[in-house]
Amino acid sequence: MKEILGVVLGGGKGSRLFPLTLIRSKPAVPLGGKYRLIDIPISNCINSGVNRIFVLTQYNSESLNRHINQTYRFGLFSQGFVDILAAEQTPESAHWYQGTADAVRQCLRHLLTYSPKYILILSGDHLYRMDYSALFRRHIECGADVSLCVIPVDTTEASELGILKMEKSGRISEFCEKPDRPDLIESLKVDVDTWQKAGVTSDRPLMASMGIYVFNVEALVEVLKGEPMMDFGRDIIPYSLSRYNVSGYIFNGYWEDIGTIRAFYRANLDLTAEEPKFNFYDSQAPIYSHPRFLPPNRIQKCELRRSIVSEGCEIEDSVISESVVGIRSIIRKGSELSQTLMLGADYYEESERGRIPLGVGKGSVIRGAILDKNARIGANVKIVNSRQLRDFDGENYFVRDGIVIVPKNGVIEDGTEI
């Protein structure tokens, strides 16, 4: 594993996660009450023995850069690191990253300084737990030049993913990025009986790329220095099929692309289930994040049902059900939160007269919503999407996929009904 260099792609504008990406990049979006999306791939790397990691950043990257700098510090006598490679203009290129492959191409001279034998390329907006050492063993056994992680999916997900066909040997023979024609999707279905042990069923008859790639460094350099291809899924992988040994590694665990508001909301709420699909409580493969040294929660006369409450919170005489309450959250007397993600706050504040304080005010009712960090919800507010809006931009709030979102630092005045 010492021959591997990890590269995490910081993503572009993240328009599908707007307004959570209004002033931050996708990997910096909070997750599960106390983590950020970037913590998932970095933790998977560390737990797998990959301890030389670069994060490629460009768009709205300040909070992501700060989180990485404050969180991932290896010992003085370790060769491990998590470093940021920010987009830069050079004599060779005056352009910002034009896609996932172009981002790696522009950073290639920095990556090659460490003389890696393999480069592991990861996305920063997926939720899963994986031991990458098993992936590398398979990569070496197959004599592959390129390996992709593969997972069975249903036909409704095809238009958002790279769909592929694989031979019994593991070699990938076909690849189509985000197919949108029904006849094309139908032609990419695989034989259920052949791939049943891999998790393929009649309900999940397609194989999709998880956006996790392993390249032999020679193959990566060759393909990036050839034709000016910009994206791995759209350009590099289809181009490589006839030129390199491109192999698939089938993953049977939980994996979720949380690049949309609906997927992000659903994945967070699932953490409150009795048996969540993703388990943060795995002591053998922990998810790391920034240690904050917050005080314990103070909860008075409350009813909590199937919810997660992170550290440093104050909740008084309220009902919380099927919700995730983030760090430093304040929920005042008589409030009700149901199926709500409250992402918490970056700081505590002294009360200021004449100003709506951080957190949720007295007597407020919030259902099916996302309250981003440092949101200020006044007293007797109702956020229930009473007009059944699907997509809407309001004053200090947004609706996406029927979910009401109060953006970071947003303020909702006393008595407002949404």
C-alpha positions as CSV (number, residue, x, y, z in Angstrom):
1,M,0.0,0.0,0.0
2,K,3.0,2.3,0.3
3,E,3.2,2.4,-3.5
4,I,-0.2,4.0,-3.8
5,L,-1.1,7.7,-3.9
6,G,-4.7,8.7,-3.1
7,V,-6.3,11.5,-5.1
8,V,-9.7,12.8,-3.9
9,L,-11.6,15.0,-6.4
10,G,-13.1,18.1,-4.8
11,G,-15.8,18.5,-7.4
12,G,-17.1,21.5,-9.4
13,K,-20.0,23.8,-8.6
14,G,-22.2,21.1,-7.1
15,S,-25.3,22.6,-8.6
16,R,-27.4,19.5,-7.8
17,L,-26.7,20.1,-4.0
18,F,-27.5,23.8,-4.2
19,P,-28.1,25.7,-1.8
20,L,-25.9,23.6,0.5
21,T,-23.1,24.4,-2.0
22,L,-24.0,28.1,-2.1
23,I,-20.9,29.1,-0.2
24,R,-19.0,25.8,0.1
25,S,-17.8,22.9,-2.1
26,K,-19.6,19.6,-2.2
27,P,-17.0,17.7,-0.1
28,A,-17.3,20.3,2.7
29,V,-21.1,19.8,3.1
30,P,-21.8,18.5,6.7
31,L,-22.9,14.9,7.2
32,G,-24.4,12.9,10.0
33,G,-24.4,15.7,12.6
34,K,-20.6,16.1,13.0
35,Y,-18.8,15.0,9.9
36,R,-18.2,16.4,6.3
37,L,-18.5,14.4,3.1
38,I,-14.7,14.6,2.5
39,D,-14.2,12.6,5.7
40,I,-15.6,9.5,4.0
41,P,-13.0,8.9,1.3
42,I,-10.1,10.2,3.5
43,S,-11.1,7.8,6.3
44,N,-11.4,4.9,3.9
45,C,-7.9,5.7,2.7
46,I,-6.4,5.8,6.2
47,N,-8.2,2.6,7.3
48,S,-6.9,0.9,4.2
49,G,-3.3,1.9,4.7
50,V,-3.2,4.6,2.0
51,N,-1.7,7.5,3.9
52,R,-0.4,9.7,1.1
53,I,-3.5,11.6,0.0
54,F,-4.1,14.7,-2.2
55,V,-7.4,16.6,-2.3
56,L,-7.9,18.5,-5.6
57,T,-9.9,21.7,-4.9
58,Q,-11.2,24.6,-7.0
59,Y,-14.7,25.8,-6.4
60,N,-15.8,27.5,-3.0
61,S,-12.9,25.7,-1.4
62,E,-12.1,27.8,1.7
63,S,-14.1,25.8,4.2
64,L,-12.9,22.5,2.8
65,N,-9.3,23.7,2.9
66,R,-9.7,24.8,6.5
67,H,-11.4,21.5,7.6
68,I,-8.6,19.4,6.0
69,N,-5.8,21.6,7.6
70,Q,-7.4,21.4,11.0
71,T,-8.3,17.7,10.9
72,Y,-5.7,15.5,9.1
73,R,-2.3,15.8,10.7
74,F,0.0,12.8,10.8
75,G,2.8,12.4,13.3
76,L,6.2,14.1,12.9
77,F,7.9,10.7,12.1
78,S,5.2,9.6,9.6
79,Q,5.5,9.9,5.8
80,G,1.7,10.2,5.6
81,F,-0.1,13.4,4.7
82,V,-3.3,14.8,3.5
83,D,-2.5,17.8,1.3
84,I,-4.5,20.2,-0.8
85,L,-3.8,20.8,-4.5
86,A,-5.7,23.9,-5.4
87,A,-6.3,24.8,-9.0
88,E,-3.5,27.0,-10.3
89,Q,-2.6,28.8,-13.5
90,T,0.8,27.7,-15.0
91,P,2.7,28.4,-18.2
92,E,1.3,25.1,-19.5
93,S,-2.3,25.9,-18.7
94,A,-4.1,29.2,-17.9
95,H,-7.5,27.4,-17.4
96,W,-9.3,26.1,-14.4
97,Y,-10.1,22.4,-14.2
98,Q,-12.3,21.5,-17.1
99,G,-13.4,18.1,-15.7
100,T,-12.2,15.2,-13.5
101,A,-9.5,14.0,-15.8
102,D,-8.3,17.5,-16.6
103,A,-8.0,18.2,-12.8
104,V,-5.6,15.2,-12.4
105,R,-3.8,16.1,-15.7
106,Q,-3.0,19.6,-14.4
107,C,-1.8,18.2,-11.1
108,L,0.2,15.3,-12.6
109,R,3.6,16.9,-12.1
110,H,2.9,17.3,-8.4
111,L,1.7,13.7,-8.1
112,L,4.7,12.2,-9.9
113,T,7.1,13.9,-7.5
114,Y,6.2,11.1,-5.0
115,S,7.0,8.3,-7.5
116,P,3.9,6.2,-7.0
117,K,3.3,2.9,-8.7
118,Y,-0.5,3.2,-8.5
119,I,-2.9,6.1,-8.2
120,L,-6.2,5.7,-6.5
121,I,-8.8,8.3,-7.7
122,L,-11.9,9.0,-5.5
123,S,-14.9,11.2,-5.5
124,G,-15.7,13.5,-2.6
125,D,-19.5,13.1,-2.5
126,H,-20.2,9.4,-1.9
127,L,-21.2,7.6,1.3
128,Y,-19.7,4.1,1.7
129,R,-17.1,2.2,3.6
130,M,-14.5,0.2,1.7
131,D,-11.2,-1.5,2.3
132,Y,-9.1,-0.4,-0.7
133,S,-6.5,-3.1,-0.1
134,A,-8.9,-5.7,-1.4
135,L,-9.4,-3.6,-4.5
136,F,-5.6,-3.4,-5.1
137,R,-5.2,-7.2,-4.6
138,R,-7.8,-7.7,-7.3
139,H,-6.1,-5.1,-9.5
140,I,-2.8,-6.9,-9.3
141,E,-4.3,-10.4,-9.6
142,C,-6.0,-9.4,-12.9
143,G,-2.8,-7.8,-14.3
144,A,-5.0,-4.7,-14.9
145,D,-3.8,-1.4,-16.1
146,V,-7.0,0.3,-14.9
147,S,-9.6,-1.0,-12.3
148,L,-13.1,0.4,-11.6
149,C,-15.2,-0.3,-8.6
150,V,-18.6,-1.7,-9.7
151,I,-22.0,-2.0,-8.0
152,P,-25.3,-3.4,-9.2
153,V,-28.1,-0.7,-9.6
154,D,-31.6,-0.5,-10.9
155,T,-32.7,1.1,-14.2
156,T,-33.9,4.3,-12.6
157,E,-30.3,5.2,-11.6
158,A,-28.8,4.6,-15.0
159,S,-29.0,8.1,-16.3
160,E,-26.9,9.5,-13.4
161,L,-24.1,6.9,-13.5
162,G,-21.6,5.2,-15.8
163,I,-23.1,1.8,-16.9
164,L,-20.9,-1.0,-18.0
165,K,-20.7,-4.7,-19.1
166,M,-18.1,-7.0,-17.7
167,E,-16.8,-10.4,-18.9
168,K,-16.5,-13.4,-16.4
169,S,-12.8,-12.8,-16.2
170,G,-13.5,-9.3,-14.8
171,R,-12.5,-7.4,-17.9
172,I,-14.8,-4.5,-18.8
173,S,-16.0,-4.8,-22.4
174,E,-18.6,-1.9,-22.6
175,F,-19.0,1.4,-20.9
176,C,-21.5,4.2,-21.3
177,E,-21.6,7.4,-19.2
178,K,-25.1,8.4,-18.1
179,P,-27.2,6.6,-20.8
180,D,-30.6,8.3,-21.2
181,R,-32.2,6.3,-24.0
182,P,-34.4,3.4,-22.9
183,D,-33.2,1.1,-25.7
184,L,-29.5,1.8,-24.7
185,I,-30.2,1.1,-21.0
186,E,-32.0,-2.1,-22.0
187,S,-29.0,-3.3,-24.1
188,L,-26.6,-2.7,-21.1
189,K,-28.5,-5.1,-18.8
190,V,-26.5,-8.1,-17.7
191,D,-27.5,-11.7,-17.3
192,V,-28.9,-12.2,-13.8
193,D,-27.9,-15.8,-13.5
194,T,-24.3,-15.2,-14.4
195,W,-23.9,-12.3,-12.0
196,Q,-26.2,-13.4,-9.2
197,K,-23.4,-13.9,-6.7
198,A,-22.2,-10.4,-7.4
199,G,-25.6,-9.0,-6.2
200,V,-27.3,-8.6,-9.6
201,T,-31.0,-9.3,-9.5
202,S,-34.0,-8.7,-11.7
203,D,-34.6,-5.4,-9.8
204,R,-30.9,-4.4,-10.1
205,P,-29.9,-5.7,-13.6
206,L,-27.3,-3.1,-14.4
207,M,-23.6,-2.7,-13.3
208,A,-22.5,0.9,-12.6
209,S,-19.2,2.5,-11.9
210,M,-18.8,3.9,-8.4
211,G,-16.4,6.6,-9.5
212,I,-13.5,4.8,-7.8
213,Y,-10.5,4.2,-10.2
214,V,-7.1,2.6,-9.8
215,F,-4.5,3.4,-12.5
216,N,-1.1,2.0,-13.0
217,V,0.8,5.2,-13.1
218,E,2.3,4.5,-16.6
219,A,-1.2,4.0,-18.0
220,L,-2.5,7.2,-16.4
221,V,0.4,9.3,-17.6
222,E,0.0,7.9,-21.1
223,V,-3.7,8.5,-21.4
224,L,-3.6,12.0,-19.9
225,K,-0.8,13.2,-22.1
226,G,-2.5,11.9,-25.2
227,E,-5.7,13.4,-26.6
228,P,-7.1,16.2,-24.4
229,M,-9.9,14.3,-22.7
230,M,-11.5,16.1,-19.8
231,D,-13.6,13.5,-17.8
232,F,-12.9,10.0,-16.6
233,G,-16.4,8.6,-17.0
234,R,-17.2,10.3,-20.3
235,D,-13.8,10.2,-22.0
236,I,-11.0,8.3,-20.3
237,I,-12.7,5.0,-19.4
238,P,-14.3,4.4,-22.9
239,Y,-11.1,5.4,-24.6
240,S,-9.1,2.9,-22.4
241,L,-11.3,-0.2,-23.1
242,S,-9.6,-1.1,-26.4
243,R,-6.1,0.0,-25.4
244,Y,-5.6,-1.2,-21.8
245,N,-6.7,-4.1,-19.5
246,V,-9.6,-2.4,-17.8
247,S,-10.9,-4.6,-14.9
248,G,-14.0,-4.4,-12.6
249,Y,-14.0,-4.9,-8.9
250,I,-17.5,-5.8,-7.6
251,F,-18.5,-4.1,-4.4
252,N,-21.4,-5.7,-2.4
253,G,-21.7,-3.1,0.4
254,Y,-23.7,0.1,0.9
255,W,-22.8,2.9,-1.5
256,E,-24.8,6.1,-2.1
257,D,-24.1,9.0,-4.4
258,I,-25.2,11.9,-2.3
259,G,-24.7,14.5,-5.0
260,T,-28.4,15.6,-5.0
261,I,-30.6,17.2,-2.3
262,R,-33.0,14.2,-2.2
263,A,-30.2,11.6,-1.9
264,F,-28.4,13.7,0.7
265,Y,-31.5,14.1,2.8
266,R,-32.5,10.4,2.5
267,A,-28.9,9.2,3.4
268,N,-28.8,11.4,6.5
269,L,-32.3,10.4,7.7
270,D,-31.4,6.7,7.2
271,L,-28.7,7.1,9.9
272,T,-31.5,7.4,12.5
273,A,-32.9,3.9,11.6
274,E,-32.7,1.1,14.0
275,E,-30.4,-0.7,11.6
276,P,-28.9,2.1,9.4
277,K,-27.5,1.1,6.0
278,F,-24.3,3.0,6.8
279,N,-22.9,2.4,10.3
280,F,-20.8,5.2,11.9
281,Y,-20.3,2.9,14.9
282,D,-17.8,0.5,13.3
283,S,-14.8,0.6,15.7
284,Q,-12.7,-1.4,13.2
285,A,-13.0,1.3,10.5
286,P,-13.9,4.6,12.1
287,I,-14.8,7.7,10.2
288,Y,-12.5,10.6,11.3
289,S,-13.3,14.2,11.5
290,H,-12.2,17.4,13.2
291,P,-12.0,17.0,17.1
292,R,-13.8,20.0,18.6
293,F,-13.7,19.3,22.4
294,L,-17.3,20.5,22.8
295,P,-19.3,20.2,26.1
296,P,-21.8,17.5,26.6
297,N,-25.4,18.0,25.6
298,R,-27.9,19.7,27.9
299,I,-31.4,18.2,27.3
300,Q,-34.3,19.2,29.5
301,K,-37.9,17.7,29.5
302,C,-37.6,16.5,25.9
303,E,-39.0,13.6,23.9
304,L,-36.5,12.1,21.5
305,R,-37.5,9.4,19.1
306,R,-35.1,7.7,16.7
307,S,-32.8,10.7,16.3
308,I,-29.2,11.6,16.4
309,V,-28.1,14.5,18.6
310,S,-24.4,15.6,18.2
311,E,-22.3,17.1,21.0
312,G,-22.5,20.6,22.3
313,C,-26.3,21.0,21.9
314,E,-29.0,22.6,24.2
315,I,-32.6,21.4,23.8
316,E,-35.4,22.4,26.1
317,D,-38.9,20.9,26.4
318,S,-39.1,19.9,22.7
319,V,-40.1,16.9,20.6
320,I,-37.4,15.5,18.2
321,S,-38.3,12.6,16.0
322,E,-36.4,10.9,13.1
323,S,-34.0,13.9,12.8
324,V,-30.3,14.6,12.9
325,V,-29.3,17.4,15.1
326,G,-25.8,18.8,14.4
327,I,-23.1,20.2,16.7
328,R,-23.8,23.3,18.9
329,S,-27.5,23.2,17.9
330,I,-29.9,25.2,20.1
331,I,-33.6,24.2,20.2
332,R,-35.8,26.3,22.4
333,K,-38.9,25.5,24.5
334,G,-42.0,24.0,22.9
335,S,-40.4,23.3,19.5
336,E,-41.0,20.2,17.3
337,L,-38.6,18.8,14.7
338,S,-39.6,15.8,12.6
339,Q,-37.7,14.3,9.7
340,T,-35.4,17.3,9.7
341,L,-31.6,17.7,9.3
342,M,-30.3,20.5,11.5
343,L,-26.6,20.9,10.5
344,G,-25.7,22.8,13.6
345,A,-23.6,25.9,14.2
346,D,-19.9,27.0,13.8
347,Y,-19.9,28.9,17.1
348,Y,-21.8,29.9,20.2
349,E,-22.9,33.4,20.7
350,E,-23.9,35.7,23.5
351,S,-27.6,36.7,23.2
352,E,-28.2,39.9,21.3
353,R,-31.4,41.9,21.9
354,G,-33.3,42.7,18.8
355,R,-31.7,39.9,16.8
356,I,-33.0,36.4,16.2
357,P,-30.6,34.1,18.0
358,L,-28.9,31.0,16.5
359,G,-30.9,27.9,16.4
360,V,-34.7,27.2,16.6
361,G,-36.9,29.6,18.4
362,K,-39.7,28.9,20.9
363,G,-42.8,27.1,19.7
364,S,-41.5,26.4,16.2
365,V,-42.6,23.4,14.1
366,I,-40.2,22.1,11.5
367,R,-41.0,19.0,9.3
368,G,-39.2,17.6,6.3
369,A,-36.5,20.3,6.2
370,I,-32.8,21.0,6.1
371,L,-31.5,23.8,8.3
372,D,-28.0,24.6,7.3
373,K,-25.3,25.8,9.6
374,N,-25.8,29.0,11.7
375,A,-29.5,29.2,10.6
376,R,-31.6,31.5,12.8
377,I,-35.2,30.3,13.1
378,G,-37.5,32.7,15.0
379,A,-40.2,32.0,17.5
380,N,-43.5,30.3,16.4
381,V,-42.2,29.6,12.9
382,K,-43.8,26.8,10.9
383,I,-41.7,25.1,8.2
384,V,-43.9,22.3,6.8
385,N,-44.1,23.1,3.0
386,S,-47.8,23.7,3.4
387,R,-48.1,24.7,-0.3
388,Q,-46.5,21.4,-1.4
389,L,-43.9,23.2,-3.4
390,R,-41.4,21.0,-5.3
391,D,-38.8,23.5,-6.5
392,F,-39.0,27.2,-5.4
393,D,-36.7,30.1,-4.4
394,G,-38.2,32.1,-1.5
395,E,-37.0,34.8,0.7
396,N,-34.2,33.3,2.9
397,Y,-35.2,29.8,1.9
398,F,-35.3,27.4,-1.0
399,V,-37.3,24.3,-1.9
400,R,-35.7,21.4,-3.7
401,D,-37.4,18.1,-4.4
402,G,-40.1,19.1,-1.9
403,I,-37.6,19.7,0.9
404,V,-37.4,23.1,2.4
405,I,-33.8,24.3,2.9
406,V,-32.8,27.3,5.0
407,P,-29.2,28.1,3.7
408,K,-26.2,28.7,5.8
409,N,-26.6,31.9,7.9
410,G,-30.2,32.2,6.8
411,V,-32.7,34.0,9.0
412,I,-36.4,33.2,9.2
413,E,-38.4,35.9,11.1
414,D,-40.8,35.2,14.0
415,G,-44.2,33.8,13.0
416,T,-43.2,32.9,9.5
417,E,-45.0,30.0,7.8
418,I,-43.5,28.2,4.9
